[in-house]
């Protein structure tokens, strides 16, 4: 587990959005949002992170999506790069059932790993009523 955690830390440190890029993606967010999101303040379950996720939704979502994409590029199979549009924390069942989704089914464990930010998300899946086989 320590090895996977280190790998995940390395992955998310390789390629991350900078403050300027976040500002350009989220011009309507408050001025402090891009800086805090670039520092990684949006992540975790602390009160501070939860409040920031609500106040700076666009900036936090942009950084989160970038982390997931970077992870999928690094951990996923190189010949499956065409699957990257499906590598997200909110990929729909409809998208997974699409032609691309069917071609990319072998990447599902990579997406789940990357989208979970290396956390056990079983409780969340159960609360959302997801099928048990989805989180085993």
C-alpha positions, 0 to 999 in steps of 0.5 A: 500500500505504501508503494501505491501511495508513493506512486500516486503522490509521484503521479499527481506531482508530475503534471499539475495546473498552475495558478494562471491556467486555473484562472483562465479556466475559471474566470468567474471564481474568486481571485483566491481560488486559483492559488488555493486550488493550485496549492492542493487546498481543495483535497481532503475531508477537512472543513477547510477543504469542504468550504473551498470546494463549495466556494471555488467549485470550478477551480477545485474541479479543474485541479481534481480533473487534472490529477485524475487525467495525469494519473490515468496517463501514467498508470493506464496502458499507453495504447489506450490513451484514446480512453482518456475522455472517460477517465473522470470522477463522474463518468456516466453509465451512458458514457461507459456503454458507448462505443468508446466505453466498451472498447475501454472496459479494460481501463475501468480499474485504472479509472476507479483507482485514479478517480478515487485519489487512492482512497477507499470509496466503498462507503460513498458507493454504498451511500449512492446505491451503487451495485456491490460488485462495483466496489469489490 
